[in-house]
Amino acid sequence: MKTFVIAEAGANHNKDWRLAKKLIYAAASAGASAVKFQNYTSNKLYSKHTPDFGAYKDIPELISSIEMPSEWCKELKKICEDCDLEFMSTPFDEEAVELLYNLGVKRLKIAAFESSDQRLVKCVAQTKLPIIFSAGIGSSLQSIKKTIATIREENNEAEITILHCNSSYPTPVKDINLGQMLLIKNEFESVATIGISDHTEGILIPPVAVALGARVVEKHFTLSRQLKGPDHPFAIEPDELYNMCRNIVDVESSFGTKQGSDLTESESKNEMSFALRSLVAKRKIAIGETLTEQNVTTKRPYISGNISAKDYYTIVDGKHVSLREIEEDEMLDYSSIKEKTNL
């Protein structure tokens, strides 16, 4: 698979070590490229004066209940590597950036809500590591330019990846706005890799995004949508992650080309060329008779050596004659005809 697929475990470990490990094994079995967790602590992410928002009551307490213990990271990274997966995690504060950098991660991810925080962007950029950032709520082409500029101002010349996303959880398909991803691609593909962080339900959108040019796909996944936690309900389950990866591979393989009338491997194996047409005598044709639309037609099959139907008007141009007697319905070949001027 050429597309870099990030299986976003996020907080779906529910602060359960065994569940975190199972998420890695599920991502490996599905064929993902990386598993990504998140490093934050409640007191550094939210103010203690944060009010309740709609269905979310006491947000600092909620975050505290799902934050990943930092001491997990080293062992989770090792498990990922043993499974031939890249370990990733999104840092949400300076301490998390330092932890992941010292752990030796290959790249850092900046979440959509944090990509407008120039202070955090600057901190991440100072590691000089490749950076992936999501362009979600509040993002515009201008704000993306500013984020890239902030990264480069820190003398970070490593690869930048921009993930288009909608910051609604879940995102209705009608609101995913893949056209925005194309705008980002047209504007920034010369300086960044383009991808998508998809929060729609199901697995339709990622393969479509790949067909449109996404080279990185990020998708939340869970062992079960029935588990308790804020991110489980809209995440995909292991079998869906597997099918999503397979669909992406199929999309990638569909980009092949063939030259002219060459047959593809499957066309050759199935010998479907017999369904093409050859030039056929409409009636008995005498030796020396001129070939015209009155005595030549086209019919199936086409057999190697016959005159193809695509050359019909080249042959019935009044300049070609039969070199032998041709029976009605007999297929014509080049050894049976010749141009008049060459007789």
Secondary structure as GFF3:
##gff-version 3
##sequence-region A 1 343
A	DSSP	beta_strand	4	10	.	.	.	ID=ss1
A	DSSP	alpha_helix	17	30	.	.	.	ID=ss2
A	DSSP	beta_strand	34	39	.	.	.	ID=ss3
A	DSSP	alpha_helix	42	45	.	.	.	ID=ss4
A	DSSP	alpha_helix	59	66	.	.	.	ID=ss5
A	DSSP	three_ten_helix	70	72	.	.	.	ID=ss6
A	DSSP	alpha_helix	73	82	.	.	.	ID=ss7
A	DSSP	beta_strand	86	91	.	.	.	ID=ss8
A	DSSP	alpha_helix	94	103	.	.	.	ID=ss9
A	DSSP	beta_strand	108	110	.	.	.	ID=ss10
A	DSSP	three_ten_helix	112	114	.	.	.	ID=ss11
A	DSSP	alpha_helix	118	125	.	.	.	ID=ss12
A	DSSP	beta_strand	131	135	.	.	.	ID=ss13
A	DSSP	alpha_helix	141	153	.	.	.	ID=ss14
A	DSSP	beta_strand	160	165	.	.	.	ID=ss15
A	DSSP	three_ten_helix	173	175	.	.	.	ID=ss16
A	DSSP	alpha_helix	178	188	.	.	.	ID=ss17
A	DSSP	beta_strand	193	198	.	.	.	ID=ss18
A	DSSP	alpha_helix	205	211	.	.	.	ID=ss19
A	DSSP	beta_strand	216	220	.	.	.	ID=ss20
A	DSSP	alpha_helix	238	253	.	.	.	ID=ss21
A	DSSP	alpha_helix	265	270	.	.	.	ID=ss22
A	DSSP	three_ten_helix	272	275	.	.	.	ID=ss23
A	DSSP	beta_strand	278	281	.	.	.	ID=ss24
A	DSSP	beta_strand	296	299	.	.	.	ID=ss25
A	DSSP	three_ten_helix	309	311	.	.	.	ID=ss26
A	DSSP	alpha_helix	312	315	.	.	.	ID=ss27
A	DSSP	beta_strand	320	322	.	.	.	ID=ss28
A	DSSP	three_ten_helix	334	336	.	.	.	ID=ss29
A	DSSP	beta_strand	337	339	.	.	.	ID=ss30
A	DSSP	three_ten_helix	340	342	.	.	.	ID=ss31
###
